[in-house]
Amino acid sequence: MNINQLETLLMISKTMSFRKAGEFLNLTQPAVSAQIKSLEDEFQTVLVDRNQPVTLTDSGRVFLEHAQRILQVVEEMKQRLSDLENTPQGHINLGTTTSIAMQILPRVLSYFQNQYPLIKTSIYSMPSSQIMTSVENGNVDIGIAYLSDRTPGLETSVLYYDNFELVVSPSHPLARNSHATMEDLRHIPFIMLSPDTAGRRFVDQLFRRWNITPMIVMELSSSEEVKRMVELNLGAAIISKLSIANETRLGTLRMLPVNELDISHPVGVIYKSGRYLSSAMQQFLSDLKGMPETQFLGSE
């Protein structure tokens, strides 16, 4: 058994295809088949069901679980050896929401890449609820998300504070007002973020507190989609203040103050307690925590 065979089995489990796995790994299909056959011969079991689409057998799924752990240990060993060179380098998988990725990460990552060109980052966009889980199970190294209750096994640090605001199209009946009340929200159409987002959970709690059943005409997965629908005057929305900075400046959206929305929500960095922090992760976390709040809130 060798590492390449384990990586091949992992890629087959992801692509459900010998051919596609070979394309990702730069191997021919016969080479992929030979690696899997060698594993099966060594362990005297069938790991892959070759019927289309290709799937793992029960033995294959058990084998894969251990293979993933072995690959993780090997990657950590490589990183530790690399760290001995005392030059921050390596790869960071970063999980965050679409809104945060678009609003703050370009400025942060631009600075970071200029300072540490040997550190590479991959960004995965997901709802806040998935970020915690992804950090816990090791699918991402670091998360940046709205922070709620503390989770055992995770370390968090606040980076800045955001608010959720009511926005409407300039053509909306409420747009002529200087502010809005909760009663104003009782009978107007709403475009909502999906239920697995931090913003939606806050809005749902607020409406329950006021015994309001919102008139939901649409649910979308990202603030960018919500903003476009509000600009078309298909409904009002309550979304991140930071995410609407450009639209309010251009006048395509109108923000209306609502007293009950005036609550600060911490946005912070999340990583797993007790895990080995590579030099790349240590440097990234150190710089991120050391940045002033204005670095995140700036418009450019």
FENMOWO-V930508 format. One record per residue. RES is the residue in three letters. NEAR is the number of other C-alpha atoms within 10 Angstrom. D_FIRST is the distance of its C-alpha to the first C-alpha in Angstrom with 2 decimals. Layout:
# FENMOWO-V930508
res:RES near:NEAR d_first:D_FIRST
res:RES near:NEAR d_first:D_FIRST
This chain:
# FENMOWO-V930508
res:MET near:11 d_first:0.00
res:ASN near:8 d_first:3.81
res:ILE near:11 d_first:7.08
res:ASN near:13 d_first:8.53
res:GLN near:18 d_first:6.77
res:LEU near:21 d_first:7.98
res:GLU near:17 d_first:11.17
res:THR near:22 d_first:11.69
res:LEU near:27 d_first:11.70
res:LEU near:21 d_first:14.00
res:MET near:18 d_first:16.21
res:ILE near:23 d_first:16.60
res:SER near:19 d_first:17.76
res:LYS near:12 d_first:20.26
res:THR near:16 d_first:21.58
res:MET near:20 d_first:21.43
res:SER near:19 d_first:21.09
res:PHE near:24 d_first:18.67
res:ARG near:17 d_first:21.39
res:LYS near:18 d_first:21.98
res:ALA near:23 d_first:18.35
res:GLY near:20 d_first:18.31
res:GLU near:13 d_first:21.60
res:PHE near:12 d_first:20.46
res:LEU near:14 d_first:17.39
res:ASN near:11 d_first:19.49
res:LEU near:15 d_first:17.49
res:THR near:15 d_first:19.15
res:GLN near:15 d_first:18.90
res:PRO near:11 d_first:17.66
res:ALA near:14 d_first:14.75
res:VAL near:24 d_first:13.90
res:SER near:16 d_first:14.40
res:ALA near:13 d_first:12.25
res:GLN near:18 d_first:9.12
res:ILE near:20 d_first:10.06
res:LYS near:18 d_first:11.11
res:SER near:14 d_first:7.95
res:LEU near:18 d_first:6.47
res:GLU near:17 d_first:9.97
res:ASP near:12 d_first:10.26
res:GLU near:10 d_first:7.60
res:PHE near:13 d_first:9.33
res:GLN near:10 d_first:12.57
res:THR near:13 d_first:13.82
res:VAL near:17 d_first:14.98
res:LEU near:23 d_first:13.69
res:VAL near:21 d_first:16.06
res:ASP near:14 d_first:19.72
res:ARG near:15 d_first:20.56
res:ASN near:8 d_first:24.26
res:GLN near:8 d_first:25.86
res:PRO near:10 d_first:25.30
res:VAL near:15 d_first:21.57
res:THR near:19 d_first:20.65
res:LEU near:19 d_first:17.95
res:THR near:15 d_first:18.66
res:ASP near:13 d_first:19.35
res:SER near:14 d_first:15.93
res:GLY near:20 d_first:14.52
res:ARG near:17 d_first:16.79
res:VAL near:12 d_first:15.80
res:PHE near:17 d_first:12.07
res:LEU near:19 d_first:13.21
res:GLU near:11 d_first:15.45
res:HIS near:12 d_first:12.91
res:ALA near:19 d_first:10.65
res:GLN near:15 d_first:13.98
res:ARG near:11 d_first:14.73
res:ILE near:14 d_first:11.68
res:LEU near:16 d_first:12.57
res:GLN near:13 d_first:16.14
res:VAL near:12 d_first:15.69
res:VAL near:13 d_first:14.07
res:GLU near:12 d_first:16.99
res:GLU near:15 d_first:19.44
res:MET near:12 d_first:18.38
res:LYS near:12 d_first:18.94
res:GLN near:19 d_first:22.20
res:ARG near:15 d_first:23.41
res:LEU near:12 d_first:22.96
res:SER near:16 d_first:24.76
res:ASP near:16 d_first:27.46
res:LEU near:10 d_first:28.29
res:GLU near:10 d_first:29.94
res:ASN near:9 d_first:32.49
res:THR near:13 d_first:32.65
res:PRO near:19 d_first:32.01
res:GLN near:20 d_first:29.25
res:GLY near:18 d_first:26.36
res:HIS near:16 d_first:26.12
res:ILE near:18 d_first:27.97
res:ASN near:17 d_first:27.75
res:LEU near:21 d_first:31.32
res:GLY near:28 d_first:32.60
res:THR near:25 d_first:36.32
res:THR near:25 d_first:39.01
res:THR near:19 d_first:40.34
res:SER near:21 d_first:43.66
res:ILE near:20 d_first:42.35
res:ALA near:19 d_first:40.03
res:MET near:13 d_first:43.07
res:GLN near:20 d_first:45.62
res:ILE near:18 d_first:44.19
res:LEU near:16 d_first:40.76
res:PRO near:13 d_first:42.12
res:ARG near:15 d_first:44.34
res:VAL near:17 d_first:41.81
res:LEU near:15 d_first:38.90
res:SER near:10 d_first:41.27
res:TYR near:12 d_first:42.35
res:PHE near:18 d_first:38.88
res:GLN near:13 d_first:37.46
res:ASN near:10 d_first:40.49
res:GLN near:10 d_first:40.01
res:TYR near:15 d_first:36.22
res:PRO near:11 d_first:35.03
res:LEU near:14 d_first:31.52
res:ILE near:20 d_first:30.90
res:LYS near:15 d_first:29.90
res:THR near:15 d_first:30.54
res:SER near:10 d_first:29.57
res:ILE near:17 d_first:32.17
res:TYR near:16 d_first:31.69
res:SER near:16 d_first:34.97
res:MET near:20 d_first:35.34
res:PRO near:22 d_first:38.07
res:SER near:22 d_first:38.77
res:SER near:17 d_first:37.72
res:GLN near:18 d_first:34.16
res:ILE near:24 d_first:33.88
res:MET near:23 d_first:34.02
res:THR near:14 d_first:31.32
res:SER near:19 d_first:29.04
res:VAL near:21 d_first:29.52
res:GLU near:20 d_first:28.93
res:ASN near:10 d_first:25.59
res:GLY near:14 d_first:24.39
res:ASN near:14 d_first:24.68
res:VAL near:22 d_first:27.26
res:ASP near:20 d_first:27.84
res:ILE near:26 d_first:31.63
res:GLY near:26 d_first:34.15
res:ILE near:24 d_first:37.77
res:ALA near:28 d_first:39.88
res:TYR near:26 d_first:43.07
res:LEU near:21 d_first:42.86
res:SER near:13 d_first:44.12
res:ASP near:5 d_first:43.61
res:ARG near:9 d_first:41.39
res:THR near:12 d_first:37.96
res:PRO near:9 d_first:36.49
res:GLY near:12 d_first:33.36
res:LEU near:16 d_first:34.43
res:GLU near:13 d_first:36.49
res:THR near:19 d_first:39.10
res:SER near:16 d_first:41.69
res:VAL near:17 d_first:44.58
res:LEU near:20 d_first:44.89
res:TYR near:20 d_first:48.00
res:TYR near:17 d_first:50.04
res:ASP near:16 d_first:50.62
res:ASN near:16 d_first:53.13
res:PHE near:23 d_first:53.20
res:GLU near:23 d_first:56.30
res:LEU near:19 d_first:58.26
res:VAL near:26 d_first:58.36
res:VAL near:26 d_first:60.44
res:SER near:24 d_first:61.48
res:PRO near:18 d_first:64.72
res:SER near:14 d_first:66.21
res:HIS near:18 d_first:65.39
res:PRO near:11 d_first:68.49
res:LEU near:19 d_first:67.29
res:ALA near:17 d_first:66.84
res:ARG near:11 d_first:70.53
res:ASN near:9 d_first:70.20
res:SER near:10 d_first:69.55
res:HIS near:14 d_first:67.36
res:ALA near:17 d_first:66.28
res:THR near:13 d_first:66.45
res:MET near:14 d_first:64.23
res:GLU near:10 d_first:66.95
res:ASP near:11 d_first:66.61
res:LEU near:20 d_first:63.01
res:ARG near:16 d_first:63.91
res:HIS near:11 d_first:64.86
res:ILE near:15 d_first:63.08
res:PRO near:17 d_first:60.02
res:PHE near:22 d_first:56.74
res:ILE near:23 d_first:53.55
res:MET near:27 d_first:50.85
res:LEU near:23 d_first:47.35
res:SER near:17 d_first:44.82
res:PRO near:17 d_first:44.80
res:ASP near:14 d_first:41.43
res:THR near:19 d_first:42.87
res:ALA near:21 d_first:44.57
res:GLY near:23 d_first:47.74
res:ARG near:18 d_first:48.12
res:ARG near:13 d_first:47.71
res:PHE near:15 d_first:50.45
res:VAL near:20 d_first:52.74
res:ASP near:15 d_first:52.28
res:GLN near:11 d_first:53.19
res:LEU near:15 d_first:56.21
res:PHE near:15 d_first:57.50
res:ARG near:11 d_first:57.13
res:ARG near:9 d_first:59.13
res:TRP near:11 d_first:61.89
res:ASN near:10 d_first:61.68
res:ILE near:15 d_first:60.97
res:THR near:12 d_first:59.15
res:PRO near:18 d_first:58.24
res:MET near:15 d_first:58.85
res:ILE near:14 d_first:55.33
res:VAL near:13 d_first:55.42
res:MET near:15 d_first:51.92
res:GLU near:15 d_first:48.58
res:LEU near:14 d_first:46.26
res:SER near:17 d_first:42.94
res:SER near:19 d_first:43.95
res:SER near:23 d_first:47.05
res:GLU near:15 d_first:47.20
res:GLU near:13 d_first:47.68
res:VAL near:23 d_first:50.19
res:LYS near:25 d_first:52.23
res:ARG near:15 d_first:52.59
res:MET near:19 d_first:53.92
res:VAL near:22 d_first:56.33
res:GLU near:21 d_first:57.60
res:LEU near:15 d_first:58.48
res:ASN near:17 d_first:60.51
res:LEU near:18 d_first:58.60
res:GLY near:23 d_first:58.62
res:ALA near:27 d_first:58.40
res:ALA near:26 d_first:55.26
res:ILE near:25 d_first:54.29
res:ILE near:26 d_first:51.49
res:SER near:20 d_first:50.44
res:LYS near:15 d_first:53.30
res:LEU near:20 d_first:51.04
res:SER near:21 d_first:49.74
res:ILE near:23 d_first:53.31
res:ALA near:16 d_first:54.61
res:ASN near:14 d_first:54.70
res:GLU near:15 d_first:56.26
res:THR near:14 d_first:58.98
res:ARG near:10 d_first:59.82
res:LEU near:10 d_first:60.19
res:GLY near:12 d_first:62.12
res:THR near:18 d_first:59.93
res:LEU near:26 d_first:59.38
res:ARG near:24 d_first:61.85
res:MET near:23 d_first:60.74
res:LEU near:19 d_first:63.04
res:PRO near:16 d_first:63.12
res:VAL near:17 d_first:62.81
res:ASN near:12 d_first:63.57
res:GLU near:11 d_first:61.11
res:LEU near:17 d_first:58.22
res:ASP near:11 d_first:58.97
res:ILE near:12 d_first:55.97
res:SER near:11 d_first:53.48
res:HIS near:19 d_first:49.78
res:PRO near:16 d_first:47.33
res:VAL near:19 d_first:44.45
res:GLY near:19 d_first:41.79
res:VAL near:21 d_first:38.34
res:ILE near:25 d_first:35.72
res:TYR near:24 d_first:32.56
res:LYS near:23 d_first:30.60
res:SER near:13 d_first:32.03
res:GLY near:9 d_first:30.04
res:ARG near:11 d_first:27.10
res:TYR near:12 d_first:26.26
res:LEU near:17 d_first:28.49
res:SER near:20 d_first:27.35
res:SER near:22 d_first:30.19
res:ALA near:22 d_first:30.39
res:MET near:21 d_first:30.84
res:GLN near:13 d_first:33.28
res:GLN near:17 d_first:35.33
res:PHE near:20 d_first:35.38
res:LEU near:17 d_first:36.46
res:SER near:11 d_first:39.01
res:ASP near:13 d_first:40.59
res:LEU near:19 d_first:40.59
res:LYS near:16 d_first:42.31
res:GLY near:10 d_first:44.73
res:MET near:13 d_first:45.97
res:PRO near:11 d_first:49.48
res:GLU near:13 d_first:50.00
res:THR near:9 d_first:51.95
res:GLN near:15 d_first:48.79
res:PHE near:20 d_first:47.52
res:LEU near:15 d_first:50.92
res:GLY near:12 d_first:52.18
res:SER near:12 d_first:52.97
res:GLU near:10 d_first:51.33
